[in-house]
């Protein structure tokens, strides 16, 4: 209702109007019923599961978020790039062979696609997947060239006795990044009973699977020697990670500011946590698992265990949701950056509050009161 009253005049206080951005992003697009060029990845929708639509994502780009960050692309640049991306839509089962060839290849393959009618502009923003601007129903599709397959990918995808969970772990241990693994899972190339998987489900499934295996390894490591704090910001997402010596526990508190996209006119705070096991799907959704992956990667790299608090502050600068990859890469940037050590928990909590910009997250935390009141074997 507020958007209808505003009509792009900025009454919400956001830096950019997502609705107007959809309009401006549409301007340079020339609809066509034919595409010949690069298809760096695949996309499978979730509507109507198990009879889902899928196809290649077509754009002269690697479709790899870490590359976008390395190239210094801003939110406007990424939205413009994704507005020109075409999502091919056909019966996923019928296109499975072509989708698998694209997903297997370590470098983008070219495709030739004929659409039923000129592609339609339909830019939508989503909290899990990166936006895509154009959609076209596929009439005919040919993959040009042959896939170049990495040895680790070939082994994992050729072994039909390997569970999808084990395949994700093996691929991750081999250095295959989660973006590649997600593509393989989406295209139905992993597991004993193989089927295409909607992309939004695959993204969270891979983050969850890989980090769950990592935290089981972390549980066998000695605790950190002291309290560590890391922080970073990416596209208006501020991340602060507080690590305290102890056995594995994890908590995430997410704050959407009053002027942020999903702040709904007031501040919104969500919280979730876990011990060694996690029951149910997180109310924070995919961001919870993406941040957890980054922290477990760090703890595995230093061979230590810890109790972890992740704070995420979403500001008005984040005017267009780009997907959970933003949280993953922001948390990774934090864990790769310089750390600050603190002598006491109170000192660490105070520093975390200063870094995130406010202290009213504290009443929502269950982990901090537990750390204050409970002693563990590591304390003796």
TORKE-915095 format. One record per residue: residue in three letters; z, x, y of N, C-alpha, C, O in turn. Coordinates in steps of 0.2 Angstrom, whole numbers, plus 5000, padded with zeros to 4 digits. Layout:
# TORKE-915095
ALAZXYZXYZXYZXY/...
***
This chain:
# TORKE-915095
UNK500050044994500050005000500050045006499650035011/UNK500450105006500450145012499750185013499550195019/UNK499450195008498750225008498250185011497850205015/UNK498350115010497850065013498050065020497550045024/UNK498650065022498750065029498550125033498350125039/UNK498650185030498550245033497750265033497550285039/UNK497350255028496650265028496550335030496050355034/UNK496950385028496750455029497050485036496850535038/UNK497450445039497650465046498250515045498450535051/UNK498550525039499050575039499750545040500250575041/UNK499850475039500550445040501050465035501650465036/UNK500750495029501250515024501550585025502050605022/UNK501250615030501550685032501250745028501450795029/UNK500850725023500550785019500050825023499750795027/UNK499950885021499450925024498750905023498350905028/UNK498650875017497950855016498050785013498550775009/UNK497550735014497550675010497150675004496550695004/UNK497450664998497150674992496550624991496050644988/UNK496550564994496050514994495450544998494850534996/UNK495550565004495050595008494750655005494150665006/UNK495150695002494850754999494350734993493850774992/UNK494450684990494050654985493350644988492850654986/UNK493350614994492750594998492450655000491850664999/UNK492750705003492450765006492150805000491650835001/UNK492550804995492250844989491650814986491250854983/UNK491550754987490950724984490350734988489750734986/UNK490350754995489850764999489250814997488650794997/UNK489450874994488950924992488650904985488150944983/UNK488850854982488650844975487950804975487950754978/UNK487550824970486850794969486850774962486750814958/UNK486950704961486950674954486250694951485750684954/UNK486350704944485750724940485850694933486350694931/UNK485250684930485350664923485150724918485050714912/UNK485150784921485050844917485450904919485550914925/UNK485650944914486051004916485851054911485851044905/UNK485751114914485551174910485951234913485751254919/UNK486451254910486851314912487451324908487451304903/UNK487951354911488551374908489051324906489151274910/UNK489351324900489851274898490451324896490451334890/UNK490851344900491451384898491951354894492351394891/UNK492051294893492551264889492351194887491851164889/UNK492851164884492751094881493251044884493851074885/UNK493150984884493650934886493650874881493050844880/UNK494150854879494250794875494750744878495350764879/UNK494550684879494950634882495450604877495350614871/UNK495950564880496450534875496350464875496650434870/UNK495950434879495850354879495550334872495050364870/UNK495850284869495650254863495750294857495450284852/UNK496150344857496350384851496450344845496850294846/UNK496150364839495850424837495050424839494750474838/UNK494750374841494050374843494050394850494050354855/UNK493950454851493950484858493350514860492850524856/UNK493250514867492650544869492750614871493250634874/UNK492250664870492350734872491650764874491150734873/UNK491650824876491050854878491250924881491750944882/UNK490650954883490751024887490951014894490850964897/UNK491351054897491451064904490951104907490851164905/UNK490551084911489951124914489951144921490051104925/UNK490051214922490051234929489951314928490151344923/UNK489651344933489551414933490251454935490251474941/UNK490751444931491351474932491651484925491551454920/UNK492151534925492551544918493051494916493251494910/UNK493151444921493651394919494351424916494551404911/UNK494551474920495151514918495651524924495451564928/UNK496151484924496551484930496851554932496851564938/UNK497051594928497251664930496651694934496851734939/UNK496051684932495451714936495451684943495351714948/UNK495651614944495651584951496151614955496051634961/UNK496751634952497251664956497051734958497151754964/UNK496751774953496551844954496051844960496051894964/UNK495651794960495051794965495351764972494951764977/UNK495951744972496251724979496051654981496051644987/UNK495851614976495651544978496251504980496751504977/UNK496151464985496651414988496551354984496051344980/UNK497051304986496951234983496251204985495951174981/UNK496051214991495451184993494851214989494451174987/UNK494851274988494351304984494351284977493751264974/UNK494951274974494951254967494751174967494351164962/UNK494951134971494751064971493951064972493651024969/UNK493651104977492951104978492551124972492051094970/UNK492851174968492551204962492551154957492051134953/UNK493151114956493251064951492851004952492650964948/UNK492750994959492350934961491550934958491250884957/UNK491351004958490651014955490651024948490051034945/UNK491151014944491251024937491050954934491250904936/UNK490550964929490350904925490750904918490750944915/UNK490950844917491250834910490850784906490650724908/UNK490550814901490150784897490550734892491050754890/UNK490250674891490650624887490250594882489650564883/UNK490450604876490050584870490550574864491150584865/UNK490350544859490850534853491050604851490650644848/UNK491650614852491950684850491750704843491650764842/UNK491850664838491750674831490950694830490850744826/UNK490550664834489850674833489650744836489150774834/UNK489950764841489850824845490250884842490250934845/UNK490650874837491150924835490850994834491151044836/UNK490250994831489951064830489851104836489951154836/UNK489551064841489351094847490051114851490051174854/UNK490451074851491151084854491451144851491751194855/UNK491451154845491751214841491451274843491751324844/UNK490751274843490451334845490551364852490651424853/UNK490651314857490851334864491551354864491651414867/UNK492051324860492751344860492851414857493251454859/UNK492451424852492451494848492251554852492551604851/UNK491751544856491451594860491951634865492251594869/UNK491951694865492351734869492051744876492451754881/UNK491451724877491151724883490751654884490551624879/UNK490651624890490351564891489651554888489251604889/UNK489551504884488851484882488451444886488751404890/UNK487851444886487451404890487251344886487251344880/UNK487151284889487051224886486451184890486351194895/UNK486051144886485651104889485851034887485851014881/UNK485950994892486250924891485750874895485650884901/UNK485650814891485250764894485750704895486050684890/UNK485850674900486350614901485950554901485350544902/UNK486350504899486050434899485850414905485350374906/UNK486250424911486050414918486350464922486750504919/UNK486150474928486350524932487150524932487450474932/UNK487450584932488150594932488450564938488250554944/UNK489050534937489450494942490050534945490350574941/UNK490150524951490750564954491350524953491450464954/UNK491850554950492450524948493050574948493350584943/UNK493150604954493750654955494350624954494550584959/UNK494750644949495450614949495950674948495750724945/UNK496550664951497050714950497550694945497750634944/UNK497850744941498250734936498750794935498650844937/UNK499350774933499950824933499850874927500150924928/UNK499450854922499350904916498750944916498751004915/UNK498150904917497550944917497250954924497350924928/UNK496851004924496451024930495950964932495650934927/UNK495850944938495450894940494650914938494450964938/UNK494350854937493550864936493250814940493450754940/UNK492650834943492350784948491850744945491750684948/UNK491450764941490850724938490850714931491150754927/UNK490650654929490650634922489950604920489650564924/UNK489750624914489050594912489050584905489350624901/UNK488850524903488750504896488150544893487650544895/UNK488350584887487850624884487350594880487550554875/UNK486750604881486150574877485950624872485850604866/UNK485850684874485650744869485950804872486050814878/UNK486150844867486550914869486250964864486250954858/UNK486151024867485951084863486351144866486351154872/UNK486651184862486951244863486451304863486151304858/UNK486351334868485851394869486251454867486751474871/UNK486051494863486351564861486851554856486951494853/UNK487151604854487651604848488351634851488351674855/UNK488851604848489551614850489651694848489551714842/UNK490051724852490351794851491051774850491451754854/UNK491251794843491951774841492451834840492251874837/UNK492951834844493451884843493751884835493751834832/UNK493951944833494151954826494751904825494751874819/UNK495251904829495851874828495651794828495951754824/UNK495251774832495051704832494651684826494751634823/UNK494251724824493851714818494351704812494251664807/UNK494851754811495251744805495651684806495751654800/UNK495951664811496351604812495951544811496251494808/UNK495351534813494951474812494651474806494451414803/UNK494551524802494251524795494751514790494551484785/UNK495351514791495951504786496151434786496551414791/UNK495851394782496051324782496751304778496951254778/UNK497051364775497651354772498251364778498851364776/UNK498051384783498551404789498651344793498251314795/UNK499351334794499551274798499351284805499251344807/UNK499251234809499151244816499651284820499551324824/UNK500251264818500851304821500851374820500951414824/UNK500751394813500651464812500051504815500051554817/UNK499451464815498851494819499051504826498851554829/UNK499351464829499551474836499951534837499851574842/UNK500451544833500951604833500551664832500551714835/UNK500051664827499651724825499251744831499151804833/UNK498851694834498451704839498751734845498551774848/UNK499351704847499751724852499951794851499951834856/UNK500251814845500451884844499851934844499951994845/UNK499251904843498651954843498451964851497952004852/UNK498751934855498551934862498051884865497851884870/UNK497851834861497451784863497851734867498451714866/UNK497651724873498051684878498051614877497651584873/UNK498551574880498651504878498051464880497951404877/UNK497651484885497051444887496551444881496251394880/UNK496451504878495951504873496251464867495851424864/UNK496851474865497151434860497151354861496951324856/UNK497251334867497151264868496451244867496351184864/UNK495951284869495251264867495151254860494751214858/UNK495351304856495251304849495651244846495351204841/UNK496251224848496551164845496151104847496151054843/UNK495951094854495651044856494951024852494850974850/UNK494651084850493951074847494051064839493551054836/UNK494651054837494851044830494651104825494451094820/UNK494851164828494751224824495351254821495351304818/UNK495951224822496551254819496951204815496851144815/UNK497251224810497651184805497351174798496751194797/UNK497751134794497451124787497051054788496551054785/UNK497251004791496950944792496650944799496950924804/UNK496050964800495750974806495450914810495050874806/UNK495550904816495250854820495250874827495750914829/UNK494850844831494850854838495550824841495750774839/UNK495750864846496450844849496250834857495950874860/UNK496550774860496450764867496750824871497250854869/UNK496350844876496550914879497250904882497550954882/UNK497450854885498050844888498650854883499150884885/UNK498550834877499050844872499050914869499550944868/UNK498450944869498351014866498751064871499051114869/UNK498651054878498951094883499751104881499951154881/UNK500051044881500751044880500951064873501451104872/UNK500551044868500651064861500651144860501151164857/UNK500251174864500151244863500751284867501051324864/UNK500951264873501451284876502151274872502551324872/UNK502251214870502851204866502851244859503351274858/UNK502351244856502251284849502451354850502851384846/UNK502051384855502151454856502851474858503151524856/UNK503151434863503751454866504351434861504851474861/UNK504251384856504751374851504751434846505351444844/UNK504251454844504251514840504551574843504851614840/UNK504351584850504651644853505451634854505751684853/UNK505651574855506451564856506751574850507351594850/UNK506451564844506751584837506851654836507351684833/UNK506351694839506451764839506951794843507351834842/UNK506951764849507451784854508151774852508651804854/UNK508251714848508951704845509251764841509851764841/UNK508851804839509051864835509151924839509451974836/UNK509051924845509051984850509751984853510151934854/UNK510052044855510652044859510552014866509952004868/UNK511151994869511051964876510852014881510952074880/UNK510651984887510452024892511152064894511652044893/UNK511052124898511652164900511952134906512552154908/UNK511552094910511852064916511452004918510951984915/UNK511651974924511351914926510751934930510751984935/UNK510151904929509551924932509251864936509251804933/UNK508951874942508651814945507851834947507751894950/UNK507451794946506751804948506451744952506751684951/UNK505951754956505751704960504951714962504751774962/UNK504651664963503951664965503651604968504051554967/UNK503151604971502851534974502151534973501751594974/UNK501851484971501151474970500851404972501151354969/UNK500451404977500151334979500651284981500651224979/UNK501251314984501751264986502251244981502651204982/UNK502251284975502651274970503151334970502951384968/UNK503751324972504251374972504651374965504951324963/UNK504651434962505051444956505551494956505451544959/UNK506151474954506751524954507051524946507151464944/UNK507051574943507351584936507951624936508051684939/UNK508551594934509151624934509351634926509351584922/UNK509451694924509551714917510251744917510451794920/UNK510651714912511351734911511351754904511151724899/UNK511751814902511851834896512151784891512551744893/UNK511851774885512151734880511551714875511051734875/UNK511751664871511251644866510851594870510951574875/UNK510251574867509751534870509951464872510151434868/UNK509851454878509951384881509451384887509351434890/UNK509151324888508651314893508751254897508951204894/UNK508751254904508751194908508251204913508151264916/UNK507951154915507451154921507651094925507751034923/UNK507651104932507751054937507151054942507051114944/UNK506851004942506250994946506350954952506650894952/UNK506150974958506350934964505650924968505350974970/UNK505450864969504850844973505150824980505550774981/UNK504950864985505250854992504950784995504550754992/UNK505350765000505150705004504450695006504150645005/UNK504150755008503450745010502950775005502350785006/UNK503150784999502750804993502350744991502450694992/UNK501850764987501350714984501650654980501550604982/UNK502150674976502450624972503250614974503650594970/UNK503350634980504050624982504250544984504850534984/UNK503650504984503750434985504150414991504550364991/UNK504150454997504450445003505150465003505450465008/UNK505450484997506150514997506050574992505650584988/UNK506650614991506650664987506750644980507150594978/UNK506350674975506450654968506650714964506350764965/UNK507150704960507450764956507450744949507650684947/UNK507150784944507150774937507450834934507450894936/UNK507850824928508150874924508150864917508150804915/UNK508050924913508050914906508350984903508251034907/UNK508550984897508751054894508851044887508650994884/UNK509051104884508951114877509451174874509551214878/UNK509551174868509851234865509251264860508751264863/UNK509451284854508951314850508451264848507851284847/UNK508651194847508151144846508051094851508551094856/UNK507551064852507351014857507150944854506750944849/UNK507550894856507350824853507050784858507250784864/UNK506450754856506150714861505650744866505750814867/UNK505250714869504750734874505150744881505450694883/UNK505050794885505450804891505250754896504650744897/UNK505650724900505450684906505150724911504850694915/UNK505150784911504850824916504150834914503650864918/UNK503950814908503250824905503050894904503450934903/UNK502350904905502150974903502451034907502451084904/UNK502651024913502951074917503551104913503651174914/UNK503851064910504451094906504351144901504651204901/UNK503751134897503551174892503151234895503251294892/UNK502851224900502451284903502951334906502851394905/UNK503451314910503951364912504351394907504551454907/UNK504551354901504851384896504451434892504751494890/UNK503851434892503351484889503451544893503551604890/UNK503451544900503451604904504051644903504051704902/UNK504651604902505251634902505351664895505651724894/UNK505151634889505251664883504751724882504951764878/UNK504151724885503751784885504151844888504051894885/UNK504451834893504851884896505451914892505451974890/UNK505851864889506351884885506151914878506451964876/UNK505551894876505251924870505052004872505152044868/UNK504752004878504552074880505152124881505052184880/UNK505752104882506252144883506752144878507252174878/UNK506652104872507052094866507752084868508252114866/UNK507852024872508452004874508551924873508051894874/UNK509151904873509251834873509651814880509951854883/UNK509551744882509851724888509951654888509551614885/UNK510351634893510351564895510051554901510151594906/UNK509551504902509051514907509051444911509051394908/UNK509051454918508951394922508351404926508251464929/UNK507851364926507251364930507251304935507351254934/UNK507251324942507151284947506451274950506151334951/UNK506251214951505551214953505551164960505851104959/UNK505351194965505351154971504651144973504251184974/UNK504351074973503751064975503651034982503950984984/UNK503351074986503251064994502651024995502251014991/UNK502551005002501950965004501351015004500850985004/UNK501451075003500851125003500451104996499851114996/UNK500751084991500451064985500150994986500450944983/UNK499650984989499350924991498950894986498750834986/UNK498750934981498350904976498550934969498550994968/UNK498750894964499050914958498450954954497850924953/UNK498551014952498051054949498151054941497651084938/UNK498651034939498851044932499451084930499651114935/UNK499751084924500351114923500251194923500651234922/UNK499551214923499451284923499751314929499951374929/UNK499851284934500151304941500851324939501051384942/UNK501251284936501951304934501951364930502351404930/UNK501551364925501551414920501351484923501751534922/UNK500851484928500751544931501251564937501351624938/UNK501551514940502051534945502651564941502951604944/UNK502851534936503451564932503251624929503651674929/UNK502651634927502451704924502451754930502651814929/UNK502251734936502251784942502951804943503151854945/UNK503451754943504151764944504351814939504751864941/UNK504251804933504551844928504251914928504551964925/UNK503651924931503351994931503552024938503352084938/UNK503851994942503952014949504652054949504952064943/UNK504852084954505552114955506152064953506052014955/UNK506652094950507152054948507752074952507852134955/UNK508252024954508852044957509452034952509451984949/UNK509852084952510452074947511052054951511152074957/UNK511452014948512051984951512652004947512652004941/UNK513252014950513852034947514151974944514551984938/UNK514151914947514551854944514051794944513551794947/UNK514251744940513851684940513851654947513251624949/UNK514351644950514351614957513851654962513551614966/UNK513851714961513451754966512651734964512251724968/UNK512551724957511851714955511651644957511151634959/UNK512151594957511951524959511851524966511451484968/UNK512251554970512151554977511451584979511151564983/UNK511351644976510651674977510051624975509551624979/UNK510151594969509651544967509551494972508951464974/UNK510051464975510051414980509751434987509351404990/UNK509851494989509551524995508751534993508351524998/UNK508651554988507951564986507551504986506951504988/UNK507851454983507451384982507451344989507051304990/UNK507951364993507951335000508551275000508551245006/UNK508851264995509451214996509851214990509751254985/UNK510451184990510951194985511151124982511551124977/UNK510851074984510951004981510650994974510750934971/UNK510351044971510151044964510851044959510751024954/UNK511351074962511951094958512251034954512451044948/UNK512350984958512650924954512250894948512550864944/UNK511650914948511150894943511150934936510950914931/UNK511450994937511451044932512051034927512551014929/UNK511851034921512351034915512451104913513051114910/UNK512051144913512051214911512551254915513051294912/UNK512551254921513051294925513751274924514151314923/UNK513951214924514651194922514851214916515451234915/UNK514351214911514551244904514651314904515151344901/UNK514251354908514351424908515051444912515351494910/UNK515251394916515851414920516451404916516951434916/UNK516451344912517051324908517051354901517651354898/UNK516551374898516551394891516451464890516051494894/UNK516751494885516651564883516351564877516351524873/UNK515951614876515551624870515751684866516151724869/UNK515551704860515651764857515451824861515751874860/UNK514951814866514751874870515251894875515151944878/UNK515751844876516251864881516751904879517151934883/UNK516851914872517351954869517152024867517552064864/
***
